[in-house]
Amino acid sequence: MNILLTGGTGYIGSHAAVSLIQEGHNVVLLDNLINSDENILKALNKITKSEVSFIHGDIADQELICNILKSNQIDTVIHFAGLKSVAESVKNPIRYFKNNVLGTISLLDSMEKAGVNNLVFSGSATVYGNPMYLPIDESHSLDANNPYGRTKQQIEEILQSIASSNPSWKIVTLRYFNPIGAHPSGLIGENISGMPNNIMPLICKVALKQLDQLNVYGNDYETKDGTGVRDYIDIMDLIDGHISALKFIHSPKIKAMKELDGDVENYHTFNLGTGHGYSVLELIHAFEEVSGMKISYKFEDRRPGDIAENYAKIEKANKILKWNSKRTLHDMCSTSWKFISYMNPK
């Protein structure tokens, strides 16, 4: 297949590029490099033993997108591009709605003009908001409680409307829970400049002594050890889910699944998680075990809007995509440490 990856040099996009190329697909990476670095292409070339095709550009540039789709005979787009910080979205919601929602509309318009109607969308479990029950399945109501989550929810509504109006479209939305970890080579991973918002890069900064300690927000939740519980999924398991979704979208089965959770016949949503949660302290202790480093932490008050537990029900992806997570919490911590050690040699 000929596949366009928007946001292709980002954390998830770069790992997807490696696996797709190794699967034998022709892959074109598009990125505006707002939250990534073109230097990652050297690592991608090294891992894949090939020259990765990269175009510096934005999904809002319709002329560019149409040219890419036509000149590369793209048949499927995997749409990763988007701003993703919850905290930043609260401070600057206009930027998030403009970039994520309007950017996606522009991309979809370009795809329609170019006659490319196969899309895998990088969704998020933030669309569920505060869980009404656990584990969260795809039928759970959508009630995102921050601007970032609402951009993802609005995009889902747009995608479902497009699929309902035009049967030539085939769309899958993958709702991620909490991806962490890195490629087993250690050459690519979650490399964030400045102060990260995600927990694994923060743990790594403490391990490297770039931060004195990790702030753990809340130790009085009704959980196994009082700290928040989240569904951490290994980045490579997440990418395996995309490859399974890609196969599904190009199979006759996609139009035989209308009865599933009320999906229209050419639009489907799937959770990608492990199906169980790990606490913040469990994550810290697992990282300490694999790295041999002591992670200092301090308990702080709960943050407004934080919830005690959040983890996925993944039976739908198991059954329909024939996908399951395989890697352990220790695997996730081990590859994260390998990558961050490679990026910060002694």
Secondary structure as the mmCIF struct_conf table of DSSP 4:
data_model
#
loop_
_struct_conf.conf_type_id
_struct_conf.id
_struct_conf.beg_label_comp_id
_struct_conf.beg_label_asym_id
_struct_conf.beg_label_seq_id
_struct_conf.end_label_comp_id
_struct_conf.end_label_asym_id
_struct_conf.end_label_seq_id
STRN STRN1 ASN A 2 THR A 6
TURN_TY1_P TURN_TY1_P1 GLY A 7 THR A 9
BEND BEND1 GLY A 10 GLY A 10
HELX_RH_AL_P HELX_RH_AL_P1 TYR A 11 GLN A 22
TURN_TY1_P TURN_TY1_P2 GLU A 23 GLY A 24
STRN STRN2 ASN A 26 ASP A 31
BEND BEND2 ILE A 34 SER A 36
TURN_TY1_P TURN_TY1_P3 GLU A 38 ASN A 39
HELX_RH_AL_P HELX_RH_AL_P2 ILE A 40 THR A 48
TURN_TY1_P TURN_TY1_P4 LYS A 49 LYS A 49
BEND BEND3 SER A 50 SER A 50
STRN STRN3 SER A 53 HIS A 56
TURN_TY1_P TURN_TY1_P5 ILE A 59 ALA A 60
HELX_RH_AL_P HELX_RH_AL_P3 GLN A 62 SER A 71
TURN_TY1_P TURN_TY1_P6 ASN A 72 GLN A 73
STRN STRN4 THR A 76 HIS A 79
BEND BEND4 GLY A 82 GLY A 82
HELX_RH_AL_P HELX_RH_AL_P4 VAL A 86 LYS A 91
HELX_RH_AL_P HELX_RH_AL_P5 PRO A 93 TYR A 96
HELX_RH_PI_P HELX_RH_PI_P1 PHE A 97 LEU A 102
HELX_RH_AL_P HELX_RH_AL_P6 GLY A 103 ALA A 114
TURN_TY1_P TURN_TY1_P7 GLY A 115 GLY A 115
STRN STRN5 ASN A 118 SER A 124
HELX_RH_3T_P HELX_RH_3T_P1 ALA A 125 TYR A 128
BEND BEND5 ASN A 130 ASN A 130
BEND BEND6 MET A 132 PRO A 135
STRN STRN6 ILE A 136 ILE A 136
TURN_TY1_P TURN_TY1_P8 GLU A 138 SER A 139
BEND BEND7 HIS A 140 HIS A 140
HELX_LH_PP_P HELX_LH_PP_P1 SER A 141 LEU A 142
BEND BEND8 ASN A 146 ASN A 146
HELX_RH_AL_P HELX_RH_AL_P7 PRO A 147 SER A 165
TURN_TY1_P TURN_TY1_P9 PRO A 167 SER A 168
STRN STRN7 LYS A 170 TYR A 176
STRN STRN8 ASN A 178 ILE A 180
TURN_TY1_P TURN_TY1_P10 PRO A 184 SER A 185
BEND BEND9 GLY A 186 ILE A 188
BEND BEND10 SER A 193 MET A 195
BEND BEND11 ASN A 197 ASN A 198
HELX_RH_AL_P HELX_RH_AL_P8 ILE A 199 ALA A 207
TURN_TY1_P TURN_TY1_P11 LEU A 208 LYS A 209
BEND BEND12 GLN A 210 ASP A 212
STRN STRN9 LEU A 214 TYR A 217
BEND BEND13 ASN A 219 ASN A 219
BEND BEND14 TYR A 221 THR A 227
STRN STRN10 VAL A 229 ARG A 230
STRN STRN11 TYR A 232 ASP A 234
HELX_RH_AL_P HELX_RH_AL_P9 ILE A 235 ILE A 249
TURN_TY1_P TURN_TY1_P12 HIS A 250 HIS A 250
BEND BEND15 SER A 251 SER A 251
HELX_RH_3T_P HELX_RH_3T_P2 PRO A 252 ALA A 256
TURN_TY1_P TURN_TY1_P13 LYS A 258 GLU A 259
BEND BEND16 LEU A 260 LEU A 260
TURN_TY1_P TURN_TY1_P14 ASP A 261 GLY A 262
TURN_TY1_P TURN_TY1_P15 GLU A 265 ASN A 266
STRN STRN12 TYR A 267 LEU A 272
BEND BEND17 GLY A 273 GLY A 273
BEND BEND18 GLY A 275 HIS A 276
STRN STRN13 TYR A 278 SER A 279
HELX_RH_AL_P HELX_RH_AL_P10 VAL A 280 SER A 291
STRN STRN14 TYR A 297 GLU A 300
HELX_LH_PP_P HELX_LH_PP_P2 ASP A 301 ARG A 303
TURN_TY1_P TURN_TY1_P16 PRO A 304 GLY A 305
BEND BEND19 ALA A 308 ALA A 308
STRN STRN15 GLU A 309 ASN A 310
STRN STRN16 ALA A 312 ALA A 312
HELX_RH_AL_P HELX_RH_AL_P11 GLU A 315 LYS A 316
HELX_RH_PI_P HELX_RH_PI_P2 ALA A 317 LEU A 321
HELX_RH_AL_P HELX_RH_AL_P12 LEU A 329 MET A 343
BEND BEND20 ASN A 344 ASN A 344
#
